[in-house]
Amino acid sequence: MKIVHLALILLGLGSFSFFIKGDIPKFFAIEKVDDSTKIVAYGGFLDENGKDFNFIIEKPDEIKEFISGIEYGEKVYNVFSEESIEIHVVQNYQDITSLTVIPKYKRVFTNNGYSYQFDLNQLNSWRKKYHSLKYTYKGMDFKTREEFEQFLSIQKQNPDFLYSSRPAFRYEGSFEIQFPKNEKFKNPQAIMDYLKPIINEVEPDEEKYGMSYILGDKNFNNSDQYTITISGSKRIFNELKVDNYKKSNWVLTVENAIFYYKEK
């Protein structure tokens, strides 16, 4: 299923990239390190001896030392590879921020969305000291934030639990409205422009809803119409009145979270 987002998108093609000048980002503020903080590193990269760079640092003083020792070089183009090393800052079992090291290209993708030159030797002493972290993970679906928090609370009792991603739970669910393709509704954007002030009467906060045109079977196979998907609360679905256009297919949002564990 393809999703067409009707927004301005900048694409970097080939060797082109878009740079914004600014300070080199900090990995994490060392003053925020506490007893719940961990550094968790893992990935698909193996050195010339077939050894990985999986390790975990759990002592606050050592975490501060590790963070202070991370240095970036000049800004370079973004390049991605499966042979990478992810370095996560975990706090209270949540993934706070991360870096992705690409050893083949001697660079690191940082939490500001840009890449910098990076010397892999910065990780060697920590890798040797705490090698090797073995881990496993599983994905779980959740319908509500409460459901996720309850499951997370249980995982925190497991001494092998490392951390989890945190679902956004931005929208309660979604529904559809179908419009005919005509002079008034020439394209999906025209429909969204038409819907926006009507939805705003029900929900003035535009952060609490979203609209999209999804190229699923209905839109792909029926060229005489446009079906728009509206994401938001059940209240929007119940109260929204759009002329004679019928609302349909209310579906609760299901969010996925990934849970990471030490593997013995």
C-alpha positions as CSV (number, residue, x, y, z in Angstrom):
1,M,0.0,0.0,0.0
2,K,1.4,3.4,-1.0
3,I,0.6,6.6,0.8
4,V,0.7,9.9,-1.0
5,H,1.5,12.8,1.3
6,L,0.4,16.0,-0.2
7,A,3.2,18.2,1.1
8,L,6.4,19.7,-0.1
9,I,9.2,17.1,0.0
10,L,12.9,17.7,-0.6
11,L,14.6,14.7,-2.2
12,G,18.4,14.2,-2.2
13,L,19.3,12.3,-5.4
14,G,22.6,10.6,-6.0
15,S,25.4,12.7,-4.5
16,F,23.2,15.7,-3.8
17,S,22.3,16.8,-0.3
18,F,20.8,19.7,1.5
19,F,22.9,21.2,4.4
20,I,21.7,23.7,7.0
21,K,24.5,25.5,8.8
22,G,24.6,25.2,12.6
23,D,26.5,23.9,15.5
24,I,27.6,20.2,15.7
25,P,24.9,18.5,17.8
26,K,25.6,17.0,21.2
27,F,24.8,13.3,21.6
28,F,23.3,13.7,25.0
29,A,23.6,16.2,27.9
30,I,25.8,14.5,30.5
31,E,24.0,16.4,33.3
32,K,20.9,14.5,32.5
33,V,22.6,11.1,33.1
34,D,21.1,9.3,36.1
35,D,20.9,5.9,37.6
36,S,18.4,4.7,35.1
37,T,20.5,5.7,32.1
38,K,22.2,3.1,29.8
39,I,24.2,3.1,26.7
40,V,23.2,0.3,24.4
41,A,25.1,-0.4,21.2
42,Y,24.4,-3.0,18.6
43,G,24.2,-3.5,14.9
44,G,25.0,-5.6,11.8
45,F,28.6,-4.4,11.4
46,L,31.4,-6.9,12.0
47,D,35.1,-6.1,12.0
48,E,37.9,-7.9,10.0
49,N,37.9,-10.6,12.7
50,G,34.1,-11.1,12.5
51,K,33.5,-9.4,15.8
52,D,30.5,-7.1,16.4
53,F,30.4,-3.9,18.3
54,N,27.6,-4.8,20.7
55,F,28.0,-3.6,24.2
56,I,26.1,-2.0,27.1
57,I,27.4,0.6,29.6
58,E,25.3,0.9,32.8
59,K,27.5,2.9,35.3
60,P,26.6,6.6,35.3
61,D,30.2,7.8,35.6
62,E,31.2,5.6,32.7
63,I,28.2,6.8,30.6
64,K,29.3,10.4,31.2
65,E,32.8,9.5,30.1
66,F,31.5,7.7,27.0
67,I,29.3,10.6,26.0
68,S,32.1,13.2,26.6
69,G,34.4,11.2,24.4
70,I,32.2,11.1,21.4
71,E,33.6,13.5,18.7
72,Y,32.4,14.3,15.2
73,G,34.4,15.5,12.3
74,E,33.3,17.6,9.3
75,K,29.7,17.4,8.0
76,V,29.3,14.9,5.2
77,Y,26.6,13.5,3.0
78,N,24.0,11.1,4.5
79,V,24.7,7.5,3.6
80,F,22.9,4.5,5.0
81,S,23.9,0.8,5.3
82,E,22.7,-2.3,7.0
83,E,26.3,-2.8,8.2
84,S,25.9,-0.2,10.8
85,I,26.2,0.3,14.6
86,E,23.3,1.9,16.5
87,I,24.2,3.6,19.8
88,H,21.2,4.3,22.0
89,V,20.8,6.4,25.1
90,V,18.2,4.6,27.2
91,Q,16.6,6.2,30.3
92,N,13.9,4.6,32.5
93,Y,13.7,1.8,29.8
94,Q,12.9,4.3,27.0
95,D,14.9,5.0,23.9
96,I,15.8,8.7,24.4
97,T,18.1,9.4,21.5
98,S,20.5,7.5,19.2
99,L,23.4,7.7,16.7
100,T,24.0,5.4,13.7
101,V,27.6,4.8,12.9
102,I,28.4,3.7,9.3
103,P,32.0,2.2,9.6
104,K,32.4,1.6,5.8
105,Y,32.0,5.3,5.1
106,K,33.6,6.5,8.4
107,R,30.7,8.6,9.3
108,V,27.9,8.9,11.9
109,F,24.2,9.9,11.3
110,T,23.2,12.0,14.3
111,N,20.0,13.1,16.0
112,N,19.9,16.4,14.0
113,G,19.3,14.5,10.8
114,Y,22.8,15.1,9.4
115,S,26.0,13.0,9.1
116,Y,29.6,13.8,10.2
117,Q,33.0,12.1,9.8
118,F,33.5,9.6,12.6
119,D,36.5,7.6,13.9
120,L,35.4,4.1,14.8
121,N,38.3,3.8,17.2
122,Q,36.3,5.9,19.7
123,L,34.3,2.7,20.4
124,N,37.1,0.2,20.6
125,S,37.9,0.5,24.3
126,W,34.3,0.2,25.3
127,R,33.7,-2.7,23.0
128,K,36.6,-4.5,24.5
129,K,35.6,-3.8,28.1
130,Y,31.9,-4.8,27.7
131,H,31.9,-7.1,24.7
132,S,29.6,-8.7,23.9
133,L,26.0,-7.8,24.4
134,K,23.6,-10.4,23.0
135,Y,20.1,-9.3,22.6
136,T,16.7,-10.3,21.3
137,Y,13.5,-8.2,20.6
138,K,9.8,-8.6,19.9
139,G,7.1,-6.3,18.5
140,M,3.8,-5.8,20.1
141,D,0.6,-4.0,19.0
142,F,-1.4,-1.7,21.3
143,K,-4.7,0.0,20.9
144,T,-4.3,2.6,23.7
145,R,-1.5,4.3,25.6
146,E,-2.8,2.7,28.8
147,E,-2.5,-0.8,27.3
148,F,1.1,0.0,26.3
149,E,2.0,1.5,29.8
150,Q,0.6,-1.6,31.6
151,F,2.7,-4.0,29.4
152,L,5.8,-1.8,29.8
153,S,5.4,-1.8,33.6
154,I,5.4,-5.6,33.6
155,Q,8.5,-5.7,31.4
156,K,10.4,-3.4,33.9
157,Q,10.2,-6.3,36.4
158,N,12.3,-8.5,34.1
159,P,16.0,-8.1,34.8
160,D,16.8,-8.8,31.2
161,F,14.6,-6.0,29.8
162,L,16.7,-3.3,28.2
163,Y,14.2,-0.8,26.7
164,S,11.3,-0.2,24.3
165,S,10.4,2.2,21.6
166,R,7.4,4.4,22.5
167,P,4.4,4.6,20.2
168,A,3.1,8.1,19.5
169,F,-0.6,7.4,20.0
170,R,-1.3,10.7,18.2
171,Y,-4.7,9.7,16.8
172,E,-7.4,7.6,18.4
173,G,-8.4,6.2,15.0
174,S,-9.3,6.9,11.4
175,F,-12.2,6.9,9.0
176,E,-13.0,7.6,5.3
177,I,-15.1,10.0,3.2
178,Q,-15.6,9.4,-0.5
179,F,-15.9,12.3,-3.0
180,P,-16.7,12.3,-6.7
181,K,-14.1,13.4,-9.1
182,N,-15.5,16.5,-10.7
183,E,-14.7,20.2,-11.4
184,K,-15.1,21.1,-7.7
185,F,-13.0,18.2,-6.5
186,K,-10.3,17.9,-9.2
187,N,-7.7,16.3,-6.9
188,P,-7.2,15.2,-3.3
189,Q,-5.7,18.5,-2.3
190,A,-8.8,20.3,-3.3
191,I,-10.9,18.0,-1.2
192,M,-8.6,18.5,1.8
193,D,-8.8,22.3,1.4
194,Y,-12.6,21.9,1.4
195,L,-12.6,19.7,4.5
196,K,-10.3,21.6,6.6
197,P,-12.6,24.5,7.7
198,I,-15.4,22.0,8.2
199,I,-13.3,19.8,10.5
200,N,-12.0,22.9,12.3
201,E,-15.6,23.6,13.5
202,V,-15.5,20.2,15.3
203,E,-11.8,20.2,16.3
204,P,-10.1,23.7,16.1
205,D,-6.7,22.2,17.1
206,E,-5.2,21.1,13.8
207,E,-2.6,19.1,15.7
208,K,-5.3,16.7,16.7
209,Y,-6.3,15.5,13.3
210,G,-4.7,14.7,9.9
211,M,-5.8,13.9,6.4
212,S,-4.3,11.7,3.7
213,Y,-5.0,10.2,0.3
214,I,-4.1,6.5,0.4
215,L,-3.5,4.7,-2.8
216,G,-5.1,1.5,-1.7
217,D,-7.5,-0.7,-3.7
218,K,-10.4,1.8,-3.5
219,N,-8.5,4.8,-4.8
220,F,-6.4,2.8,-7.2
221,N,-9.2,0.9,-8.9
222,N,-11.9,3.6,-8.9
223,S,-10.6,6.6,-10.9
224,D,-14.0,8.4,-10.8
225,Q,-13.7,9.2,-7.1
226,Y,-11.3,10.2,-4.3
227,T,-11.5,8.6,-0.8
228,I,-9.9,10.7,1.8
229,T,-8.7,9.2,5.2
230,I,-9.2,11.4,8.2
231,S,-7.2,10.5,11.4
232,G,-8.3,11.8,14.8
233,S,-10.7,11.2,17.7
234,K,-13.9,9.2,17.7
235,R,-15.6,12.6,18.5
236,I,-14.6,14.0,15.1
237,F,-16.1,10.9,13.4
238,N,-19.3,11.2,15.4
239,E,-19.8,15.0,15.0
240,L,-18.4,15.8,11.6
241,K,-21.2,16.6,9.0
242,V,-20.0,17.0,5.4
243,D,-23.0,17.8,3.1
244,N,-24.3,14.5,1.8
245,Y,-21.0,12.7,1.9
246,K,-21.0,9.6,4.0
247,K,-18.4,8.8,6.6
248,S,-17.4,5.2,6.9
249,N,-14.9,2.6,8.1
250,W,-14.0,3.9,11.6
251,V,-11.0,2.0,12.7
252,L,-9.1,2.2,16.0
253,T,-5.4,3.0,15.6
254,V,-3.1,0.1,16.4
255,E,0.4,1.2,17.4
256,N,3.5,-1.0,17.4
257,A,6.3,-1.0,20.0
258,I,9.5,-3.0,20.0
259,F,10.9,-4.4,23.2
260,Y,14.6,-5.3,23.6
261,Y,16.0,-7.8,26.0
262,K,19.4,-9.2,27.0
263,E,19.8,-12.7,25.6
264,K,21.7,-15.1,27.9
